[in-house]
Amino acid sequence: MPARRGSAGSALHGIALSFPVALFSLGLACDIAYLRTAEIQWTNFASWAIAGALVFGGIVLAVALLACLMRMRRPGGARRLAYLVVVAAMFALGLVNAFHHARDAWSSVGTAGLALSIVTTLLALGAAWMTYSRPASWEIVR
């Protein structure tokens, strides 16, 4: 997980995590549009969206790895490890998805390309949910 709540590290982590969520979702939407229209430009859009998601996903993975290594013995270490596994799976499957989309037009999307886009989008959403849905992240003002 990111640094303390309210710190600059937490804010930067949140910004970096928002890009894979948005860009993997955009890649999925472009894959669906390509399957419906057969317009080749949709695969190009999906490829660029996935590449951008991987750039920021690498930053998120590095932060998650550092947070896990530095604070493993502290409370919440299992949560940090679970988050690291989800982010690592998101990055690895996103990389496979990028390689798959680098193929020729129709073979780049198909069933496997769409399935990879769905899984990477769900993993990105899961990582965001794991990070920002905890009740401890809400501040109560009295």
C-alpha positions as CSV (number, residue, x, y, z in Angstrom):
1,M,0.0,0.0,0.0
2,P,1.1,3.6,-0.4
3,A,2.7,5.6,2.3
4,R,0.8,7.1,5.2
5,R,-2.7,8.5,4.4
6,G,-2.5,12.1,3.5
7,S,1.2,12.1,2.6
8,A,2.6,13.2,-0.7
9,G,3.6,9.5,-1.4
10,S,0.0,8.5,-1.0
11,A,-1.2,11.2,-3.4
12,L,1.3,10.3,-6.1
13,H,0.5,6.6,-5.7
14,G,-3.2,7.4,-6.2
15,I,-2.4,9.4,-9.3
16,A,-0.2,6.7,-10.8
17,L,-2.8,4.0,-10.0
18,S,-5.6,6.0,-11.7
19,F,-3.8,5.7,-15.1
20,P,-3.8,1.8,-15.3
21,V,-7.5,1.8,-14.2
22,A,-8.5,4.3,-16.9
23,L,-6.2,3.1,-19.7
24,F,-6.9,-0.6,-19.3
25,S,-10.6,0.2,-19.3
26,L,-10.1,2.3,-22.4
27,G,-8.2,-0.6,-24.0
28,L,-11.2,-2.9,-23.2
29,A,-13.7,-0.4,-24.7
30,C,-11.5,-0.1,-27.9
31,D,-11.4,-3.9,-28.2
32,I,-15.2,-4.1,-27.9
33,A,-15.5,-1.3,-30.5
34,Y,-13.2,-3.1,-32.9
35,L,-15.1,-6.4,-32.6
36,R,-18.3,-4.5,-33.4
37,T,-17.1,-2.3,-36.3
38,A,-13.9,-4.1,-37.6
39,E,-12.3,-0.6,-37.9
40,I,-8.6,-1.1,-37.7
41,Q,-7.9,2.1,-35.8
42,W,-9.6,0.7,-32.7
43,T,-6.8,-1.8,-32.3
44,N,-4.2,1.0,-32.6
45,F,-6.1,2.9,-29.8
46,A,-6.1,-0.2,-27.7
47,S,-2.4,-0.8,-28.2
48,W,-1.5,2.7,-27.1
49,A,-3.9,2.6,-24.1
50,I,-2.3,-0.6,-22.9
51,A,1.2,0.7,-23.4
52,G,0.4,3.8,-21.4
53,A,-1.2,1.7,-18.7
54,L,1.9,-0.4,-18.5
55,V,4.1,2.7,-18.0
56,F,2.2,3.8,-15.0
57,G,1.5,0.2,-13.9
58,G,5.3,-0.2,-13.6
59,I,5.5,2.8,-11.3
60,V,2.7,1.4,-9.2
61,L,4.4,-2.0,-9.1
62,A,7.7,-0.4,-7.9
63,V,5.9,1.5,-5.2
64,A,4.0,-1.5,-4.0
65,L,7.2,-3.6,-4.0
66,L,9.1,-1.0,-1.9
67,A,6.2,-0.6,0.5
68,C,5.9,-4.4,0.9
69,L,9.7,-4.8,1.5
70,M,10.0,-1.9,3.9
71,R,7.0,-2.5,6.0
72,M,6.4,-6.3,5.9
73,R,6.8,-6.9,9.6
74,R,4.4,-4.1,10.6
75,P,0.7,-4.5,10.9
76,G,-1.0,-4.9,7.5
77,G,1.9,-6.8,5.9
78,A,-0.5,-9.4,4.5
79,R,-2.6,-6.7,2.9
80,R,0.5,-5.2,1.3
81,L,1.6,-8.6,0.0
82,A,-1.9,-9.3,-1.4
83,Y,-1.9,-5.8,-3.1
84,L,1.6,-6.5,-4.5
85,V,0.4,-9.8,-6.0
86,V,-2.6,-8.2,-7.6
87,V,-0.5,-5.3,-9.1
88,A,2.2,-7.8,-10.3
89,A,-0.5,-9.9,-12.0
90,M,-2.0,-6.8,-13.5
91,F,1.4,-5.8,-14.9
92,A,2.3,-9.2,-16.1
93,L,-1.0,-9.9,-17.9
94,G,-1.0,-6.3,-19.2
95,L,2.4,-7.1,-20.8
96,V,1.1,-10.3,-22.4
97,N,-1.9,-8.2,-23.6
98,A,0.4,-5.7,-25.1
99,F,2.3,-8.4,-27.0
100,H,-0.9,-9.9,-28.1
101,H,-2.2,-6.6,-29.4
102,A,1.0,-6.1,-31.4
103,R,0.0,-8.9,-33.7
104,D,-1.9,-8.3,-37.0
105,A,-5.4,-6.7,-36.8
106,W,-8.0,-9.4,-36.5
107,S,-5.7,-11.8,-34.7
108,S,-4.8,-9.1,-32.1
109,V,-8.2,-8.9,-30.6
110,G,-10.3,-12.0,-31.1
111,T,-11.3,-14.0,-28.0
112,A,-7.9,-14.1,-26.3
113,G,-7.2,-10.4,-26.7
114,L,-10.7,-9.5,-25.4
115,A,-10.2,-11.9,-22.4
116,L,-6.8,-10.4,-21.6
117,S,-8.3,-6.9,-21.7
118,I,-11.1,-7.9,-19.4
119,V,-8.8,-9.6,-16.9
120,T,-6.3,-6.7,-16.8
121,T,-9.2,-4.2,-16.4
122,L,-10.6,-6.2,-13.5
123,L,-7.2,-6.5,-11.8
124,A,-6.6,-2.7,-12.1
125,L,-10.0,-2.1,-10.6
126,G,-9.3,-4.6,-7.9
127,A,-6.0,-2.9,-7.0
128,A,-7.8,0.4,-6.7
129,W,-10.5,-1.1,-4.6
130,M,-7.9,-2.7,-2.3
131,T,-6.1,0.6,-1.8
132,Y,-9.0,3.0,-1.4
133,S,-12.0,1.2,-0.1
134,R,-10.8,0.6,3.5
135,P,-12.8,2.4,6.2
136,A,-9.5,3.6,7.7
137,S,-9.0,5.8,4.7
138,W,-12.0,7.9,5.6
139,E,-11.3,10.7,8.0
140,I,-14.1,11.6,10.4
141,V,-14.3,15.3,11.2
142,R,-15.8,16.1,14.6
